[in-house]
Amino acid sequence: MEKGPVIDFPSTRKSRTLAEKYGYSEFIVRRFLNLFDDAEDLIEAMEKPLPEYIRINTLKTDVERAIDSLEKRGFRLRETPFPFVYELVESPFSPGATPEYLMGYYYIQDASSAVPPLVLEPERDEVVVDMCASPGGKTTFIAQLMENSGAIIAVEVNRDRLDALAHNIHRCGVLNTVILHMDARKLPQTGLKADRVLLDAPCTGEGIIHKDPTRKKSRGPEDLLFCSTLQKGLIVSALKILRKGGVLVYSTCSLAPEENEMVIQTLLERYPIELMDVNYGSPGLERAGSFRFSEDMRKTRRFYPHLHGTSGFFVARIRLKEEVV
């Protein structure tokens, strides 16, 4: 698929002032101001630590046992709207330094990152592909939801990220997963057919500025073009390996419409797909600059730090009506 346009807006005194105040590229700030009515709240929220979350791994333990064990160590947890996901209200020390963590009783995972496996709704004995799998948070959650049945193909192109993926699969007691070291864009060449596909795509990471402030200035129009082109290549490959009636969940930790709604809009215009409802988050954008999106784009969902207490995130759930070749 061809490269798409990058949306931009005129510089203003307000965009320049906010960019200087918070240390952003003015390109990002002027886009935020035009795309989001509450842009200043969003920018301010990125400056503050967000809640930390864990996902309890029922392949290794049960929810009550894990909570009881952590509370005895001084942790205090709060339920979230997401099954198995708990907010760490109080942490006497790093949650990655407990015996329970090492034994795989839980995975440290942002709440928004747990949404894609939940809305994928994998069923027992299905074939599921996780296209960009490392470090394994979503892969291991899918295995948990499938109760270690069926088969998961965890695809990772970066050799340096394979060890982390393998380690987390082993730590979490996952038995139904194989790791495939390859470019996921080449998956259609294998003849593989899947019931469900998860594509948490590489992106510019605007939604995780609170974790990595370097992204305030290190991402520009050329990065949006590169990422959106890569994302479109990956998502078309995902459609080609899906069986008729199969489900694809596409997600990014980006706030940029070029990496989210515009990718999905291109698919809607060219492929036999339909968007399905996602029951978490805020509706996707209906417009971005001069671009207008399908009314169904409201079925996609966005997460914002100032509204949801999570990293910025985008999730779309797609059903394939006819196989794509």
C-alpha positions as CSV (number, residue, x, y, z in Angstrom):
1,M,0.0,0.0,0.0
2,E,1.3,3.5,-0.9
3,K,2.4,6.1,1.6
4,G,-0.3,8.3,2.9
5,P,-0.2,12.0,3.7
6,V,0.9,13.5,7.0
7,I,-1.6,15.9,8.6
8,D,-0.2,19.2,9.7
9,F,-1.6,22.5,10.9
10,P,-0.3,26.1,11.1
11,S,1.9,27.2,13.9
12,T,0.4,29.5,16.5
13,R,1.6,31.4,19.5
14,K,-0.2,28.9,21.7
15,S,1.5,25.9,20.1
16,R,4.9,27.6,20.3
17,T,4.4,28.5,23.9
18,L,3.2,25.0,25.0
19,A,6.0,23.3,23.0
20,E,8.6,25.5,24.8
21,K,7.0,25.0,28.2
22,Y,6.8,21.2,28.0
23,G,9.9,20.5,25.8
24,Y,8.0,19.2,22.7
25,S,8.6,19.5,19.0
26,E,6.1,22.2,18.0
27,F,4.9,19.9,15.2
28,I,3.4,17.5,17.7
29,V,1.9,20.2,19.9
30,R,0.1,22.0,17.1
31,R,-1.3,18.6,15.9
32,F,-2.5,17.8,19.5
33,L,-4.2,21.2,19.7
34,N,-6.1,20.7,16.5
35,L,-7.0,17.0,16.9
36,F,-8.0,17.0,20.6
37,D,-10.3,19.5,22.3
38,D,-8.6,18.8,25.7
39,A,-5.0,18.8,24.3
40,E,-3.6,20.8,27.2
41,D,-5.0,18.2,29.7
42,L,-3.4,15.5,27.6
43,I,0.0,17.2,27.5
44,E,-0.1,17.8,31.3
45,A,-1.0,14.2,32.0
46,M,2.0,13.0,30.1
47,E,4.2,14.9,32.6
48,K,2.9,12.8,35.6
49,P,3.5,9.2,36.6
50,L,0.6,7.1,35.5
51,P,-0.8,4.2,37.6
52,E,1.0,0.9,37.4
53,Y,-0.9,-2.2,36.6
54,I,-0.4,-6.0,36.7
55,R,-2.3,-8.8,34.9
56,I,-2.8,-11.9,37.1
57,N,-1.9,-15.0,35.2
58,T,-4.4,-17.8,35.8
59,L,-2.2,-20.3,34.0
60,K,-0.1,-20.3,37.1
61,T,-2.4,-19.2,40.0
62,D,-5.9,-17.9,40.7
63,V,-6.8,-14.3,41.3
64,E,-7.6,-14.6,45.0
65,R,-4.3,-16.4,45.8
66,A,-2.2,-13.9,43.9
67,I,-3.9,-10.9,45.5
68,D,-3.6,-12.4,49.0
69,S,0.1,-13.1,48.4
70,L,0.8,-9.6,47.2
71,E,-1.2,-7.9,50.0
72,K,0.8,-9.9,52.6
73,R,3.9,-8.2,51.1
74,G,2.4,-4.8,51.5
75,F,1.0,-4.2,48.0
76,R,-2.5,-2.8,47.7
77,L,-4.5,-3.5,44.6
78,R,-7.6,-2.1,43.0
79,E,-9.9,-3.7,40.4
80,T,-10.1,-2.2,36.9
81,P,-12.8,-2.6,34.2
82,F,-10.5,-5.1,32.5
83,P,-10.7,-8.8,33.6
84,F,-7.5,-10.0,35.4
85,V,-6.0,-6.5,35.4
86,Y,-5.4,-4.7,38.7
87,E,-4.0,-1.3,39.5
88,L,-1.2,-1.2,42.0
89,V,-2.4,1.5,44.5
90,E,0.5,1.0,46.9
91,S,3.9,-0.7,46.1
92,P,6.4,-1.1,48.9
93,F,9.0,-2.0,46.3
94,S,9.2,-2.9,42.6
95,P,6.5,-5.4,41.6
96,G,9.2,-7.0,39.4
97,A,11.2,-8.1,42.5
98,T,8.8,-10.5,44.1
99,P,8.9,-14.3,44.1
100,E,5.4,-14.3,42.7
101,Y,6.6,-12.3,39.6
102,L,9.5,-14.7,39.0
103,M,7.1,-17.6,39.3
104,G,4.9,-16.1,36.6
105,Y,1.9,-15.4,38.8
106,Y,1.4,-12.0,37.2
107,Y,2.7,-9.9,34.3
108,I,3.5,-6.2,34.7
109,Q,1.3,-4.7,31.9
110,D,-0.4,-1.4,31.2
111,A,-4.1,-1.7,31.3
112,S,-4.5,-0.4,27.8
113,S,-2.0,-3.0,26.6
114,A,-4.3,-5.7,28.0
115,V,-7.3,-4.6,25.9
116,P,-6.2,-6.1,22.5
117,P,-6.2,-9.7,23.8
118,L,-9.5,-9.2,25.6
119,V,-11.3,-7.8,22.5
120,L,-9.6,-10.5,20.3
121,E,-11.7,-13.0,22.4
122,P,-9.7,-16.1,21.4
123,E,-11.5,-19.4,21.9
124,R,-10.2,-22.8,22.9
125,D,-8.5,-24.8,20.2
126,E,-8.2,-22.0,17.7
127,V,-5.2,-21.0,15.7
128,V,-4.1,-17.5,16.7
129,V,-1.2,-15.4,15.3
130,D,0.5,-12.6,17.3
131,M,2.3,-10.7,14.5
132,C,4.7,-8.5,16.5
133,A,4.9,-10.5,19.7
134,S,7.9,-9.5,21.9
135,P,8.2,-9.0,24.8
136,G,5.2,-11.3,25.2
137,G,2.6,-9.5,27.3
138,K,-0.2,-10.0,24.8
139,T,1.0,-13.4,23.7
140,T,0.9,-14.8,27.2
141,F,-2.5,-13.1,27.9
142,I,-3.9,-14.8,24.7
143,A,-2.6,-18.1,26.0
144,Q,-4.2,-17.5,29.3
145,L,-7.6,-16.7,27.7
146,M,-7.3,-19.9,25.6
147,E,-6.4,-21.9,28.7
148,N,-3.2,-23.2,27.0
149,S,-5.3,-24.9,24.3
150,G,-5.1,-24.5,20.5
151,A,-2.0,-23.0,19.0
152,I,-0.5,-19.5,19.1
153,I,2.2,-18.5,16.6
154,A,4.2,-15.6,18.1
155,V,6.0,-13.8,15.3
156,E,9.0,-11.5,16.0
157,V,11.3,-10.0,13.4
158,N,13.9,-8.6,15.7
159,R,16.4,-11.3,16.8
160,D,17.5,-9.2,19.8
161,R,13.9,-9.3,21.2
162,L,13.5,-13.1,20.9
163,D,15.1,-13.9,24.3
164,A,12.6,-11.6,26.2
165,L,9.7,-13.2,24.4
166,A,10.9,-16.8,25.1
167,H,11.6,-15.9,28.7
168,N,8.1,-14.5,29.4
169,I,6.4,-17.4,27.6
170,H,8.3,-19.8,29.8
171,R,7.9,-17.8,33.0
172,C,4.1,-17.6,32.5
173,G,3.7,-21.3,31.9
174,V,2.6,-21.0,28.3
175,L,2.5,-24.4,26.5
176,N,0.6,-23.7,23.3
177,T,2.9,-21.2,21.6
178,V,5.7,-21.5,19.1
179,I,8.0,-18.5,18.2
180,L,8.6,-17.7,14.6
181,H,11.5,-15.4,13.8
182,M,10.5,-13.7,10.6
183,D,9.1,-10.5,9.1
184,A,5.3,-10.8,9.6
185,R,4.7,-9.2,6.2
186,K,5.9,-12.5,4.7
187,L,3.4,-14.7,6.6
188,P,1.1,-15.1,3.6
189,Q,3.9,-16.9,1.7
190,T,3.8,-19.7,4.3
191,G,0.2,-20.6,3.5
192,L,-0.8,-20.2,7.1
193,K,-4.5,-19.6,7.9
194,A,-5.6,-18.3,11.3
195,D,-8.9,-18.0,13.1
196,R,-7.7,-14.7,14.8
197,V,-4.8,-12.4,14.4
198,L,-3.4,-9.8,16.8
199,L,-1.3,-7.0,15.3
200,D,0.1,-4.6,17.9
201,A,2.0,-2.6,15.3
202,P,5.3,-0.8,15.6
203,C,4.6,2.9,15.9
204,T,5.9,6.3,16.8
205,G,4.9,5.8,20.4
206,E,3.2,9.2,21.0
207,G,1.1,7.4,23.7
208,I,4.1,6.5,25.8
209,I,5.7,10.0,26.1
210,H,5.1,9.7,29.9
211,K,7.5,6.7,29.9
212,D,9.9,8.0,27.3
213,P,10.1,11.8,27.1
214,T,12.6,11.7,24.3
215,R,9.7,11.0,22.0
216,K,8.6,14.6,22.5
217,K,11.2,15.7,20.0
218,S,12.5,12.6,18.3
219,R,9.5,11.8,16.1
220,G,8.6,13.9,13.1
221,P,6.6,13.7,9.8
222,E,9.2,11.3,8.3
223,D,8.6,8.8,11.2
224,L,4.9,9.0,10.7
225,L,5.3,8.2,7.0
226,F,7.6,5.3,7.8
227,C,5.5,3.8,10.5
228,S,2.2,4.1,8.7
229,T,3.6,2.5,5.6
230,L,5.0,-0.4,7.7
231,Q,1.6,-0.7,9.5
232,K,-0.3,-0.9,6.2
233,G,2.0,-3.7,5.0
234,L,1.6,-5.6,8.2
235,I,-2.2,-5.2,8.4
236,V,-2.8,-6.4,4.8
237,S,-0.6,-9.5,5.5
238,A,-2.8,-10.1,8.6
239,L,-6.0,-10.0,6.4
240,K,-4.4,-12.5,4.0
241,I,-3.7,-15.1,6.7
242,L,-7.2,-14.8,8.2
243,R,-9.9,-17.4,7.4
244,K,-13.3,-16.1,6.3
245,G,-15.1,-14.8,9.3
246,G,-11.9,-14.5,11.2
247,V,-11.1,-11.6,13.6
248,L,-8.2,-9.2,13.4
249,V,-7.4,-6.8,16.3
250,Y,-5.1,-3.9,15.3
251,S,-3.5,-1.7,18.0
252,T,-0.8,0.9,18.5
253,C,0.5,3.0,21.4
254,S,0.3,6.0,19.1
255,L,-2.1,9.0,19.2
256,A,-1.5,9.9,15.5
257,P,-4.5,9.3,13.2
258,E,-2.0,8.4,10.4
259,E,-1.2,5.3,12.3
260,N,-4.7,4.6,13.5
261,E,-7.9,5.7,11.8
262,M,-6.3,6.4,8.5
263,V,-4.9,2.9,8.4
264,I,-8.3,1.4,9.1
265,Q,-10.1,3.8,6.7
266,T,-7.8,2.5,3.9
267,L,-8.7,-1.1,4.7
268,L,-12.5,-0.3,4.8
269,E,-12.2,1.2,1.3
270,R,-10.3,-1.7,-0.3
271,Y,-11.1,-5.0,1.5
272,P,-14.1,-7.0,2.5
273,I,-14.1,-6.2,6.2
274,E,-16.3,-4.7,8.9
275,L,-15.6,-3.0,12.2
276,M,-16.8,-4.6,15.4
277,D,-17.6,-2.9,18.7
278,V,-14.9,-2.5,21.3
279,N,-16.4,-2.1,24.8
280,Y,-13.6,-0.1,26.4
281,G,-12.1,3.4,25.9
282,S,-13.3,6.5,23.9
283,P,-14.6,6.4,20.3
284,G,-12.1,6.7,17.5
285,L,-11.8,10.1,15.7
286,E,-14.5,11.0,13.2
287,R,-12.2,13.5,11.5
288,A,-8.6,14.6,11.4
289,G,-7.9,17.9,9.7
290,S,-9.6,17.7,6.3
291,F,-10.0,14.0,6.5
292,R,-13.4,12.5,7.3
293,F,-13.7,8.9,8.4
294,S,-16.4,6.3,8.1
295,E,-19.2,6.5,10.7
296,D,-18.2,3.1,11.8
297,M,-14.8,4.5,13.0
298,R,-16.5,5.2,16.3
299,K,-16.4,1.5,16.9
300,T,-12.6,1.7,17.2
301,R,-11.4,2.9,20.6
302,R,-8.8,5.3,21.9
303,F,-7.2,5.5,25.4
304,Y,-5.8,8.7,26.9
305,P,-3.7,9.2,30.0
306,H,-5.9,12.1,31.3
307,L,-9.1,10.3,30.7
308,H,-8.3,6.6,31.4
309,G,-5.2,6.7,33.5
310,T,-3.3,4.6,30.9
311,S,-0.8,5.1,28.1
312,G,-2.2,6.5,24.9
313,F,-3.5,3.7,22.8
314,F,-5.7,2.8,19.8
315,V,-7.6,-0.5,19.3
316,A,-9.7,-1.7,16.3
317,R,-11.6,-5.0,16.0
318,I,-12.1,-6.2,12.5
319,R,-14.0,-9.1,11.0
320,L,-13.1,-10.5,7.6
321,K,-16.2,-11.1,5.4
322,E,-14.4,-12.9,2.5
323,E,-10.9,-14.3,2.3
324,V,-8.2,-12.1,0.8
325,V,-5.6,-13.4,-1.6
